Amino acid sequence: MTADFVLAGGKVADGSGRPAIAADVAVTGERIVGVGAPGTFSGGARIDCTDRIVAPGFIDAHTHDDAILLDLPDMPMKTSQGVTTVVTGNCGVSVAPVALPGDPPPPLDLLGDKRTYRHARFGDWVRALATDPPAVNAIGLVGHSSLRVCTMDRLDRPATGEEIARMGEMLDGAMAEGALGLSTGLFYAPARAAPTSEAIALAKIAGGHGGLYATHLRDEGEFLERSIEEALTIGREADLPVVLSHHKAAGKPNHGKTARTLPMIDAARTRQRVALDVYPYIASSTVLTSDRVAAAARVIVTWSKSHPEQGGRDLSEIAADWGVGLEQAAERLLPAGAIYFAMAEDDVRRVLAWPQAMIGSDGLPHDTHPHPRLWGTFPRVRGHYARELGLFTMEEAIRRMTALTAKRLGLRDRGVVREGAFADIVVFDPKTVIDRATFAVPKTPGAGIDMTFVNGRLVWKNGAATGARPGRFLARDAAAMDYS
């Protein structure tokens, strides 16, 4: 067999979790045309992958990349990790279908200002991606908070029947244009007053199109279990899959709760379709609020509109300089973003080790001083948790970031290295792959990632973006969703 190029001499970890095998991978156009014994294929360029693993491109199950796909289409923070597909619109926040006359409220401001929210229809965003393609593929959720901001005069109350109907029309149109489903951020102010019934009404529309429901739970601390039950109820009542976003137990009094929540989720999986994603850090990142400061062991300011010079500094240092308390300093910085150190490493490892856990970065690419998860999530899982700690094998780490996620999201012919699959591929050194992004210097590519291919084209090579932008919008494929 001849091919455009052959990845030769490496070990193929195909996404199944099975041990990697010595094999060559042949690519023609945007597809893998063969996986066979070394020397099987001829013709085209031969790329030496000796001592490397050839794996499916990673699927970032939880991102806030809606706007950065258009603002920085080379997407180096993702291609440098081997990420080839991103899931946008999480935590109730999406840039479409939203057109705002003024600046958005928190947490919508994490994605940008009013210029960001210019896509009145979901299809407008899809067409923008087609007109100016990014380096990676994208699949998008519709945010409940975004719908509320568009349709309600006040957000501190439940939506009326008429407002739910208007949100439903917007969601229905987005689903018809290929959206993956509905996301909620019931923890955040724009949606906090929404009752469970409001989420169910909208989730039914997403479910009617074969979509899913992804949720930043109403509470990830004291009322974690109750919030999981609410999410599961929404899934049952609306008859659609539920994805629990960035599963964690936040706040010192709640450390260890994942020992109870994971069996709870396992039990639910026998009755309904449930999945979750997780990022490999003990710190979260979102908008800065004074009421969250006391629950964190440390707070780093990621951006501030009122005091931009304070981005990247510890809140405690800022408060000391100003001669005020932490809460007062936080109020002065608003609107702002922050990193909160509020989780326990044991909980993070427990969730990562759960066999059904997908990996999502939850990175915030528009932050001045972002959480290192934006650049470091995927090499950290492989290098730190798989190789250094032995939490799982390298092949199993790859499965959590590829085939498992593709099955849950219905991404047909993605997340695997096999004949006929799309040539979303990463080539990396299993001995050296590691994250290098830190809380002090977060915008740092990982080590050990040689090449990233998207739809058969090389987008990252030896530490730099190539300039190729072959990514595309991936419409929902409900028939391919698998929660077994």
Buried (B, 14 or more C-beta within 10 A) or exposed (E): EEBBBBBBBBBBBBBBBEEBEEBBBBBBEBBBBBBBEEEBBEEBEBBEBEEBBBBBBBBBBBBBBBBBBBBBBBBBBBBBBBBBBBBBBBBBBBBBBBBBEEBBBBBBBBBBBBEBBBBBBBBBBBBBBEEEBBBBBBBBBBBBBBBBBBBBEEBEEEBEEEBBEBBBBBBBBBBEBBBBBBBBBBBBBBBEBBEBEBBBBBBBBBBEBBBBBBBBBBBBBBBBBEBBBBBBBBBBBBEBBBBBBBBBBBBBEBBEBBEEBBEBBEEBEEEBBBBBBBBBBBBBBBBBBBEBBEBBEEBBBBBBEEBEEBBBBBBBEBBEEBEBEBBBBBBBBBBBBBBBBBBBEBBBBBBBBBEBBBBBBBBBBBBBBBBBBBBBBBBBBBBBBBBEEEBBBBBBBBBBBBBBBBBBBBBBBBBBBBEEBBBBBBBBBBEBBBBBBEBEEBBBBBBBBBBBBBBBBBBBBEEEBBEBBBBBBBEBBBEBBBBE
